[in-house]
């Protein structure tokens, strides 16, 4: 891996800007393992809970830095080695993904939640406090990264040059790519192998040399930024804070700039990576604070804490996350509504990028419409609900936020705005009241070996993508840039791309605004009655294929009943696809042993009239597991 350490571009800096400014790490086979580091404290990984004295670390000896990289580039492995070298954890073969504490992270092998660890390190006769934040790599969790960078003055960017123990490791090629893309000299790169520990200690030394200390003053009034938080059922909210001025200790009375409520501090400390109480926390340091906040609404990410009767100008906080994907969430059993509500509130405290709106459905009952940064974000949130809170939910098909431009001054005056944002297909306005529909788009960047260019271009064309750029970054790798409608990539594009490229292609994207599109609302009808939960917004050119697939899945999922069930996909009053679930049929001719044919015809006619009447007055019972089956298969398709 290739790496350099540099100053981040300020509080709240965007990940992409940090990537351009940061340095890169790359691995090289055949390098010798570096000697063990001198450790300041010999016992940090022990279970002792004595309070540490943090006053021994002046501001000039503090370095706050983060590790950022794409998925599977080795962030967590590098973090493990840094923890071992500094004596923060014991060196054992079991140390894998130490900072990935969530079950979902270990199962999926990815980081979804930023984690903090304070490291103690001695360099050239000076003791340093290094506050490390390990961040997620997937674009769906970029909000986690941006919040983490607010507590840092520098970053390490990790770029994979292939595994060091494989013969095809090619750091020279990666260095040339880095020079071409970021204009960073290869002489400034550090070649390391986090897996083998090769050259990792040099990373720590570069952090001390090149990352500046925080620009803060202990003599200033307390000003603490809440950049993350968790909920403990016994101790309440545990807030992760970065001190931009002053000091805080147990017994201090603090005020929240957001809620204006006053609290008494019960405990302060650092994370090593487990909670380690300290006597005080000082300006420039990163740690945690517990102050008796019992409600999740009391701890707002981006809030500023200050001492009672010593008010300060609040820090700018964080720009709200912009949801890219929405889905309805309902309890499987309505008796579990309150428990699920509590679980969602606690989990959104830990993941503040999720937006919540109350919702209800005739078929599924009371629930919520949640907004996420991407499909993986949605899947991880749902998995965490199940694993951490034992909650069982029904998720509707994911949708993206569309906009409708109103066509008349009367409608504009009625709604108080010219554009309506639609996050629920059931609220999609009729074409008669709209001058045009707008759909969200993204600028997607694909990097792939040139062997797969043809297949990938065809895939992009089927997703209504428009090519913006194509360039070779070396002899065998190509970078493609496309404008995609967000709806076309949100479900299965990434999986299709990986399959076509045998796993070698990478994909990243950023918001590219809205563009006009020929959108239609597709309703699913059962015996002429619309099923609101299955309605969706599609592009007109793809309506038939989507409608046909949905009808076929419903035919398999809905059980046969005593009357015929007609399943239809419709655009307004026009039916574009149809399937039929045949009724159970009684043999009314069983009692006829010969005789006049007119008697048999009379019995069959009477049966047909009864079936027709039953179909008119009978309600189609769609079991909840059928919704789950249809919606799940829709997201996997």
C-alpha positions in Angstrom: 0.0 0.0 0.0 1.1 3.5 -0.8 0.9 6.4 1.8 1.7 9.9 2.8 0.4 12.0 5.6 -0.8 15.5 5.2 -3.0 18.2 6.6 -6.8 17.9 6.1 -8.4 20.9 4.4 -10.2 22.1 7.5 -13.2 21.2 9.7 -15.9 19.4 7.7 -13.6 18.9 4.7 -15.2 16.7 2.0 -13.7 13.2 1.6 -12.8 13.8 -2.0 -10.9 17.0 -1.2 -9.0 15.1 1.5 -8.2 12.3 -0.9 -6.7 14.7 -3.4 -4.6 16.4 -0.6 -3.6 13.3 1.3 -0.9 10.9 0.6 -1.0 7.3 -0.4 0.3 4.0 0.9 1.6 1.0 -1.3 3.1 -2.4 -0.6 6.2 -4.0 -1.9 7.3 -7.6 -1.5 10.7 -8.5 -0.1 10.9 -5.7 2.5 12.2 -6.6 6.0 10.0 -6.3 9.0 10.6 -3.2 11.1 11.8 -3.3 14.7 9.3 -3.0 17.5 8.5 0.5 18.7 9.4 1.9 22.1 6.1 2.1 24.0 5.4 4.9 26.5 3.0 2.9 28.7 3.5 -0.8 29.1 0.0 -1.5 30.2 -2.5 0.2 27.9 -4.2 -3.0 26.8 -4.7 -4.3 30.4 -8.1 -4.2 32.1 -7.0 -1.6 34.7 -9.4 1.3 35.1 -7.2 3.8 37.0 -7.7 7.3 35.8 -5.0 8.6 33.5 -3.5 12.1 33.8 -3.8 13.7 30.4 -2.1 16.9 31.4 1.3 15.3 30.5 0.5 15.8 26.8 0.8 19.5 25.8 -1.1 20.6 22.7 2.1 20.5 20.6 2.5 16.8 21.3 -1.0 15.8 20.1 -1.8 14.5 16.7 -5.3 13.8 15.6 -5.5 11.9 12.3 -7.8 9.6 10.4 -7.4 6.6 8.0 -9.4 6.8 4.8 -9.5 4.4 1.9 -11.8 2.5 -0.4 -13.4 -0.8 0.6 -11.0 -3.7 1.1 -7.9 -1.5 0.8 -6.6 -2.4 4.3 -7.7 0.4 6.6 -8.7 -1.9 9.5 -5.6 -4.0 9.1 -3.3 -0.9 9.2 -5.2 0.3 12.3 -4.6 -3.1 14.0 -0.8 -2.8 13.4 -0.7 0.8 14.7 -2.6 -0.3 17.9 -0.1 -3.2 18.4 3.1 -1.1 17.7 2.0 1.5 20.3 1.1 -1.1 22.9 -2.6 -0.2 22.9 -3.5 -3.8 22.4 -1.6 -7.0 23.0 0.1 -8.5 19.9 -1.7 -11.7 19.1 -2.8 -13.6 15.9 -6.4 -12.9 17.0 -6.1 -9.1 16.4 -8.2 -8.7 13.3 -10.6 -5.8 12.8 -10.2 -4.7 16.4 -11.9 -1.4 15.8 -14.8 -3.0 13.9 -16.9 -3.7 17.0 -20.2 -4.3 15.3 -21.4 -7.8 14.3 -22.4 -6.6 10.9 -18.9 -5.3 10.3 -17.2 -8.6 11.1 -19.7 -10.6 9.0 -19.4 -8.4 6.0 -15.7 -7.6 6.4 -16.3 -3.9 6.0 -16.2 -0.8 8.3 -19.6 0.9 8.6 -19.0 2.9 11.8 -16.0 5.2 12.5 -14.1 4.2 15.7 -11.7 6.2 17.8 -8.5 5.0 19.6 -5.9 7.0 21.5 -2.3 5.8 21.0 0.7 6.6 23.2 4.0 6.8 21.3 7.6 7.9 22.0 9.6 9.5 19.2 13.0 11.2 19.5 12.7 11.4 23.3 9.2 13.0 23.3 5.9 11.4 24.4 3.1 11.9 21.9 -0.7 11.4 22.1 -2.0 10.1 18.7 -5.8 10.1 18.3 -6.7 7.7 15.5 -10.1 7.5 13.8 -10.7 4.5 11.6 -13.3 5.4 9.0 -15.6 3.4 6.6 -14.6 3.1 3.0 -17.9 2.6 1.1 -19.4 5.7 -0.4 -22.7 5.0 1.5 -20.9 5.9 4.7 -19.2 9.1 3.5 -21.1 11.1 6.2 -19.2 9.1 8.9 -15.9 10.1 7.2 -16.8 13.8 7.0 -17.7 13.9 10.7 -14.6 12.1 11.6 -12.4 14.5 9.7 -13.8 17.4 11.7 -11.9 16.1 14.8 -8.6 15.6 12.8 -5.8 17.8 11.4 -4.5 15.2 9.0 -5.4 12.0 7.2 -3.7 8.8 5.9 -5.0 7.7 2.5 -4.5 4.0 1.8 -4.4 2.7 -1.7 -4.2 -1.0 -2.4 -1.3 -2.1 -4.7 -2.3 -5.8 -4.2 -1.4 -8.2 -1.4 2.3 -8.2 -0.5 2.4 -12.0 -0.3 1.2 -12.4 -3.9 3.6 -12.4 -6.9 1.5 -9.9 -8.8 2.0 -7.0 -6.4 2.9 -4.0 -8.5 3.6 -0.9 -6.4 5.6 0.8 -9.2 2.4 0.8 -11.4 0.3 2.2 -8.5 2.9 4.9 -7.8 2.7 6.1 -11.5 -1.1 6.1 -11.3 -0.9 8.3 -8.1 1.5 10.7 -9.8 -0.8 11.0 -12.8 -4.1 11.3 -10.9 -3.1 13.3 -7.8 0.2 14.9 -8.8 1.9 13.4 -5.8 5.5 12.5 -6.3 6.3 8.8 -5.8 9.3 9.8 -3.7 6.9 11.0 -1.0 5.1 7.6 -0.8 5.8 5.0 1.9 5.6 1.4 0.9 4.1 -0.8 3.6 2.4 -4.1 4.3 0.0 -3.8 7.2 -0.5 -7.5 7.1 3.2 -8.3 7.7 3.9 -5.1 9.7 6.5 -4.0 7.1 7.4 -0.3 7.4 4.3 0.5 9.4 6.2 2.3 12.2 7.4 4.8 9.6 3.7 5.8 9.2 3.6 6.8 12.8 6.7 8.8 12.5 5.4 10.6 9.4 2.2 11.4 11.3 4.3 13.2 13.9 6.4 14.9 11.4 3.7 16.1 8.9 0.4 16.3 10.7 0.2 19.6 12.6 -1.0 19.8 16.2 -4.4 21.2 16.8 -4.7 25.0 16.9 -6.3 25.3 20.3 -5.7 26.9 23.7 -6.3 25.3 27.1 -6.8 28.7 28.7 -9.9 29.4 26.5 -13.4 28.6 27.7 -14.6 25.0 27.2 -15.7 24.4 23.6 -16.4 20.7 22.8 -17.8 19.3 19.5 -20.0 16.2 19.7 -19.0 14.3 16.5 -20.4 10.9 17.4 -22.5 9.2 20.2 -23.9 5.9 21.4 -26.6 4.9 23.8 -26.1 2.8 26.9 -29.2 1.6 28.7 -27.6 2.1 32.1 -25.5 5.3 31.6 -27.5 7.1 28.9 -25.8 8.8 26.0 -22.1 8.5 25.6 -20.9 11.4 23.5 -17.6 11.3 21.5 -16.1 14.8 21.7 -13.2 16.8 20.3 -12.1 19.7 22.5 -11.4 23.0 20.6 -10.8 24.9 23.8 -10.6 24.7 27.6 -10.9 21.5 29.7 -13.6 19.3 31.2 -13.8 17.0 34.2 -16.2 15.1 36.4 -18.4 17.5 38.4 -18.4 20.3 35.8 -21.8 21.7 34.8 -22.0 21.9 31.0 -24.7 23.3 28.7 -25.8 22.0 25.2 -25.8 24.8 22.7 -28.6 22.9 20.8 -31.1 22.1 23.6 -29.9 24.8 26.1 -30.2 22.1 28.8 -27.6 21.9 31.7 -26.0 18.6 32.7 -23.4 17.6 35.3 -20.5 15.6 33.9 -20.3 12.1 35.4 -17.3 10.7 33.6 -14.7 11.7 31.0 -12.1 9.6 29.3 -10.3 8.4 26.2 -10.9 5.3 24.1 -8.0 2.8 24.0 -10.1 1.5 22.1 -12.2 0.6 25.2 -13.3 3.3 27.5 -10.5 4.5 29.8 -11.5 7.1 32.4 -9.2 10.1 32.9 -9.1 12.9 35.4 -9.7 15.6 32.8 -9.8 16.1 29.0 -7.9 19.1 27.6 -8.1 21.2 24.5 -6.8 19.4 21.4 -7.7 15.9 22.8 -10.4 13.5 21.6 -12.4 11.4 24.0 -15.8 10.6 25.5 -18.1 12.3 28.0 -21.1 11.0 30.0 -23.4 13.6 31.5 -26.7 12.0 32.4 -28.4 12.5 29.0 -31.2 9.9 29.2 -33.1 10.7 26.0 -31.6 10.1 22.5 -33.0 13.5 21.4 -30.7 15.3 23.9 -27.5 14.3 22.1 -27.3 15.9 18.7 -24.4 15.2 16.3 -22.6 18.5 15.7 -23.7 20.0 19.0 -21.4 22.3 21.0 -20.9 21.8 24.7 -19.7 24.6 27.0 -19.4 25.3 30.7 -22.3 26.7 32.6 -22.2 30.5 32.8 -19.3 30.5 30.2 -21.2 30.6 26.9 -19.2 30.4 23.6 -20.0 30.8 19.9 -21.2 27.4 18.8 -19.1 25.5 16.3 -20.5 25.2 12.8 -21.5 21.6 13.3 -22.2 19.4 10.3 -24.1 19.8 7.1 -27.2 17.5 7.1 -26.7 14.3 5.2 -28.6 14.1 1.9 -30.6 10.9 1.6 -30.3 9.1 -1.8 -32.5 6.1 -1.2 -35.9 5.8 0.7 -37.7 2.8 1.9 -40.8 2.1 4.0 -40.2 0.2 7.3 -43.0 -1.5 9.2 -43.1 -3.9 12.2 -44.1 -7.4 11.2 -46.6 -7.3 14.1 -48.2 -4.0 15.0 -47.9 -4.9 18.7 -44.1 -4.4 18.3 -44.6 -0.8 17.1 -43.3 1.0 20.2 -40.4 -1.4 20.7 -39.3 -0.8 17.0 -39.8 2.9 17.5 -37.4 2.9 20.5 -34.9 0.8 18.6 -34.9 3.1 15.5 -34.4 6.2 17.7 -31.4 4.6 19.5 -29.9 3.4 16.3 -30.3 6.8 14.5 -28.5 8.4 17.5 -25.5 6.2 16.5 -26.1 6.8 12.7 -27.4 10.3 12.4 -27.3 10.2 8.5 -30.7 8.3 8.5 -33.8 10.5 8.1 -37.2 9.5 9.5 -40.8 10.4 8.5 -43.8 8.7 10.0 -45.9 6.7 7.5 -48.8 4.3 7.4 -50.2 1.7 5.1 -53.6 -0.1 4.8 -51.9 -3.4 4.4 -48.8 -3.1 6.7 -50.1 -0.7 9.4 -48.2 2.2 11.0 -44.5 2.6 10.2 -41.9 5.0 8.9 -40.3 6.1 5.6 -36.6 6.2 6.2 -33.9 7.9 4.0 -30.5 6.4 3.5 -27.3 7.4 1.7 -27.4 4.2 -0.4 -28.6 0.7 -0.7 -25.8 -0.8 1.4 -26.5 1.8 4.1 -30.2 0.6 4.1 -29.1 -3.1 4.3 -26.7 -2.5 7.1 -29.2 -0.4 9.1 -31.8 -3.2 8.8 -29.2 -5.8 9.8 -28.2 -3.8 12.8 -31.8 -3.5 13.9 -32.2 -7.3 13.8 -28.8 -8.1 15.5 -28.6 -5.3 18.1 -32.3 -4.8 19.0 -33.8 -8.1 17.9 -36.3 -6.3 15.7 -38.1 -7.9 12.8 -39.3 -5.5 10.1 -40.9 -5.4 6.6 -38.9 -3.2 4.2 -40.7 -1.9 1.0 -38.9 -1.6 -2.3 -36.2 1.2 -2.3 -37.0 4.4 -4.1 -35.1 7.6 -4.9 -36.4 11.2 -4.3 -38.0 12.6 -7.4 -39.1 16.2 -8.1 -42.2 17.5 -9.9 -42.4 21.0 -11.4 -45.9 22.3 -10.9 -47.6 23.6 -14.0 -50.0 26.3 -12.8 -49.8 29.4 -10.6 -52.8 28.2 -8.6 -51.0 24.9 -7.6 -47.8 26.8 -6.8 -49.7 29.2 -4.5 -51.5 26.2 -2.9 -48.3 24.3 -2.2 -46.2 27.4 -1.5 -43.4 26.3 -3.9 -42.8 25.5 -7.5 -41.3 22.0 -7.1 -42.5 19.1 -5.0 -40.1 16.5 -3.7 -41.6 13.0 -3.8 -40.1 10.3 -1.6 -43.2 8.0 -1.6 -44.5 6.7 -4.9 -48.1 6.8 -3.5 -47.8 10.7 -3.5 -46.5 10.9 -7.0 -48.5 13.7 -8.7 -50.6 13.2 -11.8 -49.1 14.4 -15.1 -52.0 16.9 -15.6 -50.7 19.1 -12.7 -47.0 18.9 -13.6 -45.0 20.6 -16.4 -42.1 18.1 -16.0 -40.6 15.5 -13.7 -37.0 15.5 -12.5 -35.0 12.6 -11.4 -31.7 12.6 -9.4 -28.5 11.8 -11.2 -25.0 10.9 -10.2 -21.6 11.2 -11.7 -20.2 7.6 -11.6 -16.5 6.8 -12.0 -15.5 3.3 -13.0 -11.9 2.0 -13.0 -11.5 -1.3 -14.8 -8.9 -3.4 -16.6 -9.3 -2.7 -20.4 -10.3 -6.4 -21.0 -13.8 -5.6 -19.7 -14.5 -2.3 -21.4 -17.0 -3.6 -23.9 -19.2 -5.4 -21.4 -19.2 -2.5 -19.0 -20.1 0.1 -21.7 -23.1 -2.1 -22.7 -24.1 -2.4 -19.0 -24.0 1.4 -18.6 -26.1 1.9 -21.8 -28.8 -0.4 -20.5 -28.9 1.8 -17.4 -29.6 5.0 -19.4 -26.1 6.3 -18.7 -24.4 9.0 -20.7 -20.6 8.8 -21.1 -18.7 11.9 -20.1 -15.1 10.8 -20.2 -12.8 7.8 -20.9 -9.0 7.8 -20.2 -6.3 5.3 -19.7 -4.5 5.7 -16.4 -1.8 3.2 -17.4 -1.2 0.6 -20.1 -4.0 -1.7 -18.9 -6.5 0.2 -16.7 -9.2 2.6 -17.9 -11.2 5.2 -16.1 -14.8 5.8 -17.3 -17.1 8.6 -16.2 -20.8 8.4 -16.7 -23.9 10.4 -15.7 -26.4 7.8 -14.3 -30.0 8.2 -13.2 -29.7 7.3 -9.5 -32.7 4.9 -9.8 -30.7 2.8 -12.3 -27.8 2.0 -10.0 -29.5 1.9 -6.6 -30.5 -1.8 -6.6 -28.1 -4.1 -8.4 -25.7 -2.1 -10.6 -22.7 -2.6 -8.3 -23.3 -6.4 -8.3 -23.7 -6.5 -12.0 -20.5 -4.5 -12.5 -18.5 -6.8 -10.2 -19.9 -9.9 -12.0 -19.0 -8.6 -15.5 -15.5 -7.6 -14.5 -14.7 -10.7 -12.4 -14.5 -8.4 -9.4 -11.7 -6.2 -10.8 -13.8 -3.0 -11.5 -14.3 -0.4 -8.9 -17.2 2.1 -8.7 -17.6 5.4 -7.0 -20.1 8.2 -7.4 -21.1 11.7 -6.3 -24.3 13.7 -6.6 -24.8 15.4 -10.0 -28.1 17.1 -9.5 -31.5 16.6 -11.2 -32.4 16.2 -14.8 -35.7 16.0 -16.7 -37.1 12.5 -17.3 -40.1 10.9 -18.8 -41.4 9.3 -15.5 -44.6 7.4 -14.9 -46.2 6.0 -11.8 -47.0 2.3 -12.1 -49.8 0.9 -10.0 -50.3 -2.8 -9.2 -54.0 -3.8 -9.2 -55.5 -6.9 -7.7 -59.0 -7.4 -9.2 -59.1 -3.8 -10.1 -58.0 -2.5 -6.6 -54.7 -0.6 -6.3 -52.1 -2.0 -3.8 -50.4 1.2 -2.5 -47.4 -0.6 -1.1 -46.4 -2.1 -4.4 -46.7 1.1 -6.5 -43.5 2.4 -8.0 -42.1 5.2 -10.2 -40.3 4.0 -13.4 -39.0 5.5 -16.6 -41.6 5.1 -19.3 -39.3 3.1 -21.6 -38.8 0.4 -18.8 -42.4 0.3 -17.5 -43.5 -2.8 -19.4 -40.5 -4.9 -18.3 -40.8 -3.8 -14.6 -44.6 -4.3 -14.6 -44.4 -7.8 -16.2 -41.7 -9.0 -13.7 -43.8 -7.6 -10.7 -46.9 -9.4 -11.9 -45.1 -12.7 -12.4 -43.6 -12.5 -8.9 -47.0 -11.7 -7.3 -48.6 -14.6 -9.1 -46.1 -16.9 -7.4 -46.5 -15.2 -4.0 -50.3 -14.9 -3.6 -52.1 -18.1 -2.6 -55.0 -19.3 -4.6 -58.5 -18.5 -3.2 -62.1 -19.4 -3.9 -62.3 -16.9 -6.7 -60.0 -15.8 -9.6 -57.5 -13.1 -8.9 -56.4 -10.8 -11.7 -53.0 -9.1 -11.2 -52.4 -6.1 -13.4 -49.7 -3.5 -13.8 -51.2 -0.2 -15.0 -50.1 3.3 -16.1 -53.1 5.4 -15.2 -56.0 3.6 -16.9 -53.8 1.7 -19.3 -53.0 -1.9 -18.3 -49.5 -2.9 -19.5 -49.1 -6.4 -18.0 -51.4 -9.1 -16.5 -51.3 -12.4 -14.7 -54.1 -14.5 -13.3 -54.3 -16.6 -10.2 -56.8 -19.4 -10.9 -59.6 -20.1 -8.4 -60.1 -23.3 -6.6 -62.8 -25.1 -8.6 -65.4 -27.5 -7.2 -66.5 -30.3 -9.6 -70.3 -29.5 -9.7 -70.8 -32.3 -12.3 -69.7 -35.0 -9.9 -73.3 -35.9 -9.1 -74.4 -36.1 -12.8 -74.3 -39.7 -14.1 -75.3 -39.2 -17.6 -78.7 -37.6 -18.5 -79.5 -34.4 -20.5 -76.5 -32.2 -21.4 -78.6 -29.1 -20.6 -78.6 -30.0 -16.9 -74.8 -30.0 -16.9 -74.6 -26.7 -18.7 -77.1 -25.2 -16.2 -74.9 -26.3 -13.3 -71.7 -24.9 -14.9 -73.5 -21.5 -15.7 -74.7 -21.2 -12.1 -71.2 -21.9 -10.8 -69.6 -19.3 -13.1 -72.2 -16.7 -11.9 -71.3 -17.4 -8.3 -67.6 -17.1 -9.0 -68.2 -13.8 -10.7 -70.2 -12.4 -7.8 -67.6 -13.7 -5.3 -64.8 -11.9 -7.2 -66.7 -8.6 -7.1 -67.4 -8.7 -3.3 -64.5 -10.8 -2.1 -61.4 -9.1 -0.7 -58.0 -10.4 -2.0 -56.1 -11.4 1.1 -52.4 -10.7 0.5 -50.4 -12.2 3.4 -47.5 -10.2 4.8 -45.0 -12.9 3.8 -46.1 -12.3 0.2 -45.1 -8.7 0.5 -41.8 -9.6 2.0 -41.2 -12.2 -0.8 -42.1 -9.8 -3.6 -40.2 -6.8 -2.3 -37.1 -8.8 -1.3 -36.9 -10.4 -4.8 -37.4 -7.0 -6.3 -34.4 -5.7 -4.5 -32.3 -8.7 -5.4 -33.2 -8.7 -9.1 
